[in-house]
């Protein structure tokens, strides 16, 4: 598996969007100093912080991590990009072949025991939906304050623009798939 260079990717996406550090800071609510430190590789952002930056750049976490488009409709396991949240140890692997033009992205996630990753409501993410499918273990999902206790095989569908949390209440890691659907906005 390939570890993605988060800072370099952030800087490249910011440059391609034509945003300055100050503009990205205003749009994301993340300080200019923090963005600069991330881009220089001096610090690694948490999943929540990275989601705010990606959203401000017009991306979901999934498209943020997507590699350069390829004509190859195949994604070898050893070539898939992996990212680890420095705060929770949450590990995210991009499974889908990048650049296929598909409106669907598949992500494999492992959340360590006793950890929680929460994403606040984000209007800019409206129109992106996800299926959360528990592959191994127990996961508690909270979407708009509704808590669902999920076990192996269970699946939940929701709009990611709504505030939501992934919680591992157990003593073992939980592994789940996130299948993101990017619907076209009218």
For each residue, the residues with C-beta under 8 A, 3 or more apart:
1: 77 78 79 80 81 82 93
2: 78 79 80 81 82
3: 81 82 83 84
4: 9 65 81 82 83
5: 8 9 41
6: 9 10 38 44 45 50 83
7: 10 11 38 39 40 41 42
8: 5 11 12 39 41
9: 4 5 6 12 13 64 65
10: 6 7 13 14 35 38 39 53 64
11: 7 8 14 15 39
12: 8 9 15 16
13: 9 10 16 17 54 57 59 64
14: 10 11 17 19 21 24 35 39 57
15: 11 12 18
16: 12 13
17: 13 14 57 58
18: 15
19: 14 23 24 27 56 57
20: 23 24
21: 14 24 25 32 35 36
22: 25 26 32
23: 19 20 26 27
24: 14 19 20 21 27 28 30 32 35 53 56 57
25: 21 22 28 29 30 31 32 35
26: 22 23 29
27: 19 23 24 56
28: 24 25 35 52 53 55 56
29: 25 26 52
30: 24 25 34 35 49 52 53 56
31: 25 34 35
32: 21 22 24 25 35 36
33: 36 37
34: 30 31 37 38 43 45 49
35: 10 14 21 24 25 28 30 31 32 38 39 53
36: 21 32 33 39 40
37: 33 34 40 42 43
38: 6 7 10 34 35 41 42 43 44 45 53
39: 7 8 10 11 14 35 36
40: 7 36 37
41: 5 7 8 38
42: 7 37 38
43: 34 37 38
44: 6 38 86
45: 6 34 38 49 50 53 86
46: 49 50 85 86 87 88
47: 50 51 61 85 87 88 90 92 117 119
48: 51 52 117 118 119 120
49: 30 34 45 46 52 53
50: 6 45 46 47 53 54 61 64
51: 47 48 54 55 61 119 122
52: 28 29 30 48 49 55 56 122
53: 10 24 28 30 35 38 45 49 50 56 57 64
54: 13 50 51 57 59 60 61 63 64
55: 28 51 52 58 59 60 122 124 125
56: 19 24 27 28 30 52 53 124
57: 13 14 17 19 24 53 54 64
58: 17 55 124
59: 13 54 55 63 64
60: 54 55 63 64 105 125 128 160 180 182
61: 47 50 51 54 64 65 92 107
62: 65 66 94 96 105 107 178 180
63: 54 59 60 66 105 182
64: 9 10 13 50 53 54 57 59 60 61
65: 4 9 61 62 81 83 92 94
66: 62 63 69 81 94 96 98 99 105
67: 70 81 94 98 99
68: 98 99
69: 66 98 99
70: 67 97 98 99
71: 99
72: 97
73: 97 100
74: 97
75: 79 80 94 95 96 97 98
76: 79 80
77: 1 80
78: 1 2
79: 1 2 75 76
80: 1 2 75 76 77 93 94 95
81: 1 2 3 4 65 66 67 93 94
82: 1 2 3 4 91 92 93 94
83: 3 4 6 65 91 92
84: 3 89 90 91 92
85: 46 47 88 89 90 91 92 117
86: 44 45 46
87: 46 47
88: 46 47 85 111 112 115 116 117
89: 84 85 112 115
90: 47 84 85 109 110 111 112 115 117 166
91: 82 83 84 85 109 110
92: 47 61 65 82 83 84 85 107 108 109
93: 1 80 81 82 107 108 109
94: 62 65 66 67 75 80 81 82 98 105 106 107
95: 75 80 106 107 108 177
96: 62 66 75 100 102 104 105 106 107
97: 70 72 73 74 75 100
98: 66 67 68 69 70 75 94
99: 66 67 68 69 70 71
100: 73 96 97
101:
102: 96 105
103: 181 182 183 184
104: 96 179 180 181 182
105: 60 62 63 66 94 96 102 179 180 182
106: 94 95 96 177 178 179 180
107: 61 62 92 93 94 95 96 177 178 179 180
108: 92 93 95 135 175 177
109: 90 91 92 93 166 175 176 177 178
110: 90 91 173 174 175
111: 88 90 115 117 139 166 168 173 174 175 176
112: 88 89 90 115 168 173
113: 168 170 171 172 173
114: 168 169 170 171
115: 88 89 90 111 112 167 168
116: 88 165 166 167 168
117: 47 48 85 88 90 111 165 166
118: 48 142 163 164 165 166
119: 47 48 51 122 160 163 164 165
120: 48 163
121: 161 162 163
122: 51 52 55 119 125 126 160 161
123: 126 161
124: 55 56 58 161
125: 55 60 122 128 159 160 161
126: 122 123 159 161 185
127: 159 161 182 183 184 185
128: 60 125 159 160 161 180 181 182 183
129: 157 158 159 160 180 181 183
130: 157 158 160 178 179 180 181
131: 155 156 157 177 178 179 181
132: 139 141 150 155 156 157 158 166 176 177 178
133: 153 154 155 176 177 178 179
134: 137 138 139 150 151 152 153 154 155 174 175 176
135: 108 152 175 176 177
136: 152 173 174 175
137: 134 151 152 168 170 172 173 174 175 176
138: 134 149 150 151 152 168 169 170 174
139: 111 132 134 150 154 166 167 168 174 176
140: 147 148 149 150 165 166 167 168 169
141: 132 147 148 150 156 164 165 166 167
142: 118 145 146 147 148 164 165 167
143: 146 148 156 158 162 163 164
144: 162 163 164
145: 142
146: 142 143
147: 140 141 142
148: 140 141 142 143 154 156
149: 138 140
150: 132 134 138 139 140 141 154 155 156
151: 134 137 138 154
152: 134 135 136 137 138
153: 133 134
154: 133 134 139 148 150 151
155: 131 132 133 134 150
156: 131 132 141 143 148 150
157: 129 130 131 132
158: 129 130 132 143 162 164
159: 125 126 127 128 129 162
160: 60 119 122 125 128 129 130 164 180
161: 121 122 123 124 125 126 127 128
162: 121 143 144 158 159
163: 118 119 120 121 143 144
164: 118 119 141 142 143 144 158 160
165: 116 117 118 119 140 141 142
166: 90 109 111 116 117 118 132 139 140 141 176
167: 115 116 139 140 141 142
168: 111 112 113 114 115 116 137 138 139 140 173 174
169: 114 138 140
170: 113 114 137 138 174
171: 113 114
172: 113 137
173: 110 111 112 113 136 137 168
174: 110 111 134 136 137 138 139 168 170
175: 108 109 110 111 134 135 136 137
176: 109 111 132 133 134 135 137 139 166
177: 95 106 107 108 109 131 132 133 135
178: 62 106 107 109 130 131 132 133
179: 104 105 106 107 130 131 133
180: 60 62 104 105 106 107 128 129 130 160
181: 103 104 128 129 130 131
182: 60 63 103 104 105 127 128
183: 103 127 128 129
184: 103 127
185: 126 127
186:
